[in-house]
Amino acid sequence: MGFWATISADIPSISRFIKAPKYERNWVKRNKGTLIGSMVALPLTQTFMVIIGGVSYIAVSNYDPVVALQEAATGLVLGILLLMIVLAQWSTNVSANLVPAATIFSNVGGPKVPFWAGVFIAGIIGSVVQPWSLFNILIPILLVVGGILSAIVGILFCDYYVLRKRRVNVPELYEQSGQYRYAKGINAAGFIAWIIGGTAAYFLSTYSFLVGFVVGAATYYVLAKYWWFKKYAQAEITNPSDEEYLGITVGRDWVIPSGNESEAVKEVGSAIEEGGQ
């Protein structure tokens, strides 16, 4: 779970490109394009990886499959098995590590840093830190990092599914001073919940992902509902209307006018009023 925590915390960067049917409110039907991959293919792949590690440890007392293959296989068989491991790591690392990192670099850099440039930046940094040198302490690192990231996943889950119930005030997402601005762009409830959840996961590292997720989500729920959202009202929570705020689910296409267009609309409106008078 800690292994996939990176992509879990950054899943909005991927899910925003997923096509969904219009005029469909049912969650399962809207997400049918991703359910097979998320709930069938991914668990099977991860289980296969765990089995490889287990078999390697049974065979040569080392859960590194590369070491096991070097000691137990030779010739063409060794080459094929090593190629399978390389391809497996290639596919896994692309989705779990490279895509989230590249997306973050691209978002931070804005239009000047396209996604392909983010891929190169992530690849260079990933090579410089030499993760292969950390293999002996990889499990403890995954427990700690996964636990810290799981608090973020818990906060995202609580905010979107529990508090907002999948409703989003879409036009406000594009307003610099809209409801999501909070205190100068900071959601204090989220940061506090992240610190508390991450700390709890660190001290209970054996079950770090579960602890971080639950503590982060529960803390955020209390802070957001009874404190932060009292200070900064959220329209979709104050007025839980599916028709008003579940627009993407019912096929509504939002049109957000630019500043110039807004001014033009105001000028036309003023001219009409003057002409009427």
C-alpha positions in Angstrom: 0.0 0.0 0.0 2.9 2.3 0.7 4.3 1.3 -2.6 1.3 2.7 -4.5 0.8 5.7 -2.1 2.5 8.1 -4.6 -0.1 7.4 -7.4 -2.9 7.3 -4.8 -2.1 10.8 -3.6 -1.8 12.2 -7.1 -4.6 10.3 -8.7 -6.5 13.5 -9.7 -3.7 14.2 -12.1 -4.7 11.0 -14.0 -8.4 10.8 -13.3 -9.1 14.2 -14.8 -8.3 12.7 -18.3 -10.7 9.8 -17.9 -13.7 9.9 -20.2 -17.1 9.5 -18.5 -20.6 9.3 -19.9 -22.8 12.3 -19.8 -26.1 12.4 -18.0 -25.1 9.5 -15.8 -25.3 10.0 -12.0 -24.5 6.4 -11.0 -20.9 6.2 -9.7 -20.2 2.7 -10.9 -21.4 3.4 -14.4 -19.4 6.6 -14.6 -16.2 4.9 -13.5 -16.6 1.6 -15.3 -13.7 2.5 -17.6 -11.3 2.5 -14.6 -12.8 -0.1 -12.3 -11.3 -3.1 -14.1 -7.8 -1.7 -14.0 -8.0 -0.4 -10.4 -9.9 -3.3 -8.8 -8.8 -6.3 -10.9 -5.6 -5.7 -12.8 -3.7 -3.7 -10.2 -4.4 -6.2 -7.3 -3.4 -9.1 -9.5 -0.2 -7.4 -10.6 0.8 -6.5 -7.0 0.0 -10.0 -5.8 2.2 -11.4 -8.5 5.1 -9.1 -7.4 4.6 -10.2 -3.8 4.7 -13.9 -4.8 7.9 -13.3 -6.7 9.5 -11.8 -3.6 8.2 -14.7 -1.4 9.5 -17.4 -3.8 12.8 -15.7 -4.0 13.2 -15.6 -0.3 12.2 -19.3 0.0 14.7 -20.3 -2.7 17.8 -18.3 -1.7 16.9 -16.5 1.6 16.8 -13.1 -0.3 13.6 -11.4 -1.4 15.4 -9.6 -4.3 14.3 -11.6 -7.3 17.4 -10.5 -9.3 19.7 -12.2 -6.7 17.5 -15.3 -6.7 17.6 -15.6 -10.5 21.4 -15.1 -10.7 21.9 -18.0 -8.3 19.2 -20.3 -9.5 18.9 -19.7 -13.3 21.5 -19.7 -16.1 21.7 -19.1 -19.9 18.7 -18.2 -21.9 16.2 -18.8 -19.0 18.1 -16.2 -16.9 18.0 -13.7 -19.7 14.3 -14.1 -20.3 13.5 -13.9 -16.6 15.7 -10.8 -16.1 13.9 -9.2 -19.1 10.5 -9.8 -17.5 11.7 -8.2 -14.3 13.0 -5.1 -16.2 9.7 -4.8 -18.1 7.7 -5.2 -14.9 9.7 -2.5 -13.1 9.5 -0.3 -16.2 5.7 -0.5 -16.3 5.3 -0.2 -12.5 7.7 2.7 -12.0 6.1 4.6 -14.9 2.7 4.6 -13.3 3.6 4.7 -9.6 6.6 7.0 -9.6 7.3 8.8 -12.9 3.8 10.0 -13.9 3.0 11.7 -10.5 6.4 13.3 -10.3 6.4 14.5 -13.9 2.9 15.9 -13.5 3.9 17.9 -10.4 6.9 19.4 -12.1 4.7 20.2 -15.2 2.0 21.9 -13.0 4.5 23.9 -10.9 6.4 25.0 -14.1 3.2 26.1 -15.8 3.0 26.4 -19.6 6.8 26.7 -19.8 7.3 23.2 -18.6 5.3 20.7 -20.7 4.7 17.1 -19.5 7.5 15.7 -21.5 9.9 18.1 -19.8 8.5 17.0 -16.4 9.3 13.4 -17.4 13.0 14.3 -18.1 13.3 16.3 -14.8 11.8 13.4 -12.8 14.1 10.9 -14.6 17.2 13.0 -14.0 16.4 13.5 -10.3 15.5 9.8 -9.9 18.9 8.8 -11.3 20.9 11.3 -9.2 19.4 10.1 -5.9 20.4 6.5 -6.9 17.4 4.6 -5.4 19.0 1.3 -6.1 21.5 2.1 -3.3 18.6 2.3 -0.9 17.3 -1.2 -1.6 18.4 -2.6 1.8 16.3 0.1 3.6 13.5 0.2 1.0 10.8 -1.4 3.2 11.3 1.0 6.2 11.3 4.0 3.7 8.1 2.8 2.0 6.4 2.4 5.4 7.3 6.0 6.4 6.7 7.7 3.1 3.5 5.7 2.4 2.1 6.5 5.8 2.8 10.3 5.3 1.2 10.2 1.9 -1.8 8.1 3.1 -2.9 11.0 5.3 -3.2 13.1 2.1 -5.2 10.3 0.4 -7.5 10.3 3.5 -8.0 14.0 3.3 -8.8 13.9 -0.4 -11.3 11.1 0.2 -13.0 12.8 3.1 -13.2 16.2 1.3 -14.6 14.9 -2.0 -16.7 11.9 -1.0 -17.7 12.6 2.7 -18.1 16.3 3.0 -18.9 17.5 -0.6 -20.4 14.2 -1.7 -18.9 14.5 -5.2 -20.4 18.0 -5.6 -18.0 20.7 -6.9 -18.7 24.4 -7.5 -16.9 24.3 -10.8 -16.9 28.1 -11.7 -15.3 28.9 -8.4 -12.3 26.8 -9.3 -11.3 29.4 -11.8 -11.9 32.4 -9.6 -8.7 33.8 -7.9 -10.8 35.0 -4.9 -13.4 32.3 -5.0 -14.5 29.9 -2.2 -11.5 27.7 -2.7 -9.0 30.5 -2.0 -9.4 30.0 1.7 -6.8 32.0 3.7 -4.4 33.3 1.0 -4.6 30.0 -0.8 -4.1 27.8 2.3 -6.5 25.2 3.7 -5.3 25.1 7.3 -7.6 22.2 8.1 -5.9 20.1 5.4 -2.4 21.0 6.6 -3.2 20.3 10.3 -4.9 17.0 9.4 -1.9 16.0 7.2 0.6 16.7 10.1 -1.5 14.8 12.6 -2.1 11.8 10.3 1.5 11.7 9.1 2.8 11.8 12.6 0.4 9.0 13.7 1.5 6.9 10.7 5.2 7.4 11.6 4.8 6.2 15.1 2.6 3.3 14.1 4.7 2.3 11.1 3.7 -1.3 10.9 0.2 -0.3 9.7 1.3 3.2 8.5 -0.9 3.5 5.4 -4.1 2.5 7.3 -3.3 4.6 10.3 -2.4 7.7 8.2 -5.5 7.3 6.0 -8.0 6.9 8.9 -6.4 9.6 11.2 -5.9 12.1 8.4 -9.5 11.6 7.1 -11.1 11.8 10.6 -9.1 14.8 11.7 -9.9 16.7 8.5 -13.6 15.9 8.8 -13.8 17.4 12.3 -11.6 20.4 11.5 -13.2 21.2 8.2 -16.8 20.7 9.1 -16.8 22.3 12.5 -14.2 25.0 12.1 -12.7 25.7 8.7 -15.8 25.6 6.6 -17.6 27.7 9.1 -15.0 30.4 8.4 -15.0 29.8 4.6 -18.4 28.6 3.5 -18.5 26.1 0.7 -21.6 26.5 -1.6 -21.9 22.8 -2.4 -22.0 21.9 1.3 -24.3 24.8 2.4 -26.6 24.0 -0.5 -26.2 20.3 -1.4 -27.9 20.4 -4.7 -27.1 17.8 -7.3 -28.6 19.8 -10.1 -26.5 22.9 -9.1 -23.1 21.4 -8.2 -23.0 17.9 -9.8 -22.9 19.5 -13.1 -20.2 17.4 -14.7 -22.3 14.3 -13.8 -25.4 15.5 -15.6 -23.5 16.6 -18.7 -23.4 20.3 -18.1 -20.7 22.2 -20.0 -19.4 25.1 -17.9 -18.4 28.3 -19.7 -16.1 30.5 -17.7 -15.7 33.9 -19.3 -12.4 35.7 -19.2 -11.9 39.0 -17.5 -12.2 40.9 -20.9 -15.4 39.1 -21.8 -16.9 39.9 -18.4 -16.1 43.6 -18.8 -17.6 43.5 -22.3 -20.7 41.9 -21.0 -21.0 44.7 -18.3 -20.5 47.4 -20.9 -23.2 45.9 -23.2 -25.5 45.7 -20.2 -24.9 49.3 -19.3 -25.5 50.4 -22.8 -28.8 48.5 -22.9 -29.9 50.1 -19.7 -29.0 53.6 -20.9 -30.8 53.0 -24.2 -33.9 51.8 -22.3 -33.9 54.9 -20.2 
